[in-house]
């Protein structure tokens, strides 16, 4: 069929005159397409180093997970066990660069960074005053291609020191508890901090507050401003006034009573106060539009007032 002199029944590529055989059965012809005709797992050698691309991809090794770490400890991470290819053969002279990243930290942990932001095999990380898993990742690059990510988990389990509590707010209005929560004027929101936690088992106290993002919405003469009532049991009630104030930030501060530097934690949710159009007004507006359309169809471009009783 392809005129290469090899019968189609014997030609692994009957429509390609440049290829006739596929010794390793990988679908790539031995003549040009397959740099490794006797290795079904390889067919390409992009950098010409004699190692197939599949094996040649570097492999990241972020090191072993570390457990039972304590607060305020410097943890050293070592990715030098990473290799320039899957077989561990680095004789091709490829030099690896290293990218360390913080993937996740326990809920309530403050923002943190690695101590060394360079591209070296080693780096270090300072644990915080919060128990839980800190996940970091390593990706390496050989100058041509990057490896897959390898994660390392650092578990902080310091039971001797005070652990910062975690504040959480649940805000509910008419069965809706989204964040941000959109409510109408003159409605109430039920607030609860019951899902807040303290790993030391300390009894928490709750302090509620709110902040209006647009301070000009409550000018002199406004009839009703928003209010927030602390019920004293970890719950509170927020009442929207009759003024549209946009975003209102409701804050909850919990305190474990230990007096330690990490005894408190604060969280915030957003409530958006809007003003819905009353049903009667909406019907009046729709009726007026309908009358205008009817007048237009009759060729009378004039405003027609709705009938009044």
ZIFENZI-V852406 format. One record per helix or strand. SS is the DSSP state (2 for helix, 1 for strand). FROM is the first residue (numbers start at 1). LEN is the number of residues. If there is no record, write none. Layout:
ss=SS from=FROM len=LEN
ss=SS from=FROM len=LEN
This chain:
ss=2 from=8 len=3
ss=2 from=53 len=4
ss=1 from=59 len=1
ss=1 from=66 len=4
ss=1 from=74 len=5
ss=1 from=83 len=1
ss=1 from=97 len=8
ss=1 from=122 len=5
ss=1 from=132 len=10
ss=1 from=146 len=1
ss=1 from=150 len=7
ss=1 from=166 len=1
ss=1 from=170 len=4
ss=1 from=176 len=1
ss=1 from=181 len=4
ss=1 from=188 len=5
ss=1 from=197 len=1
ss=1 from=205 len=8
ss=2 from=215 len=3
ss=1 from=227 len=4
ss=1 from=235 len=5
ss=1 from=246 len=10
ss=1 from=264 len=11
ss=2 from=279 len=19
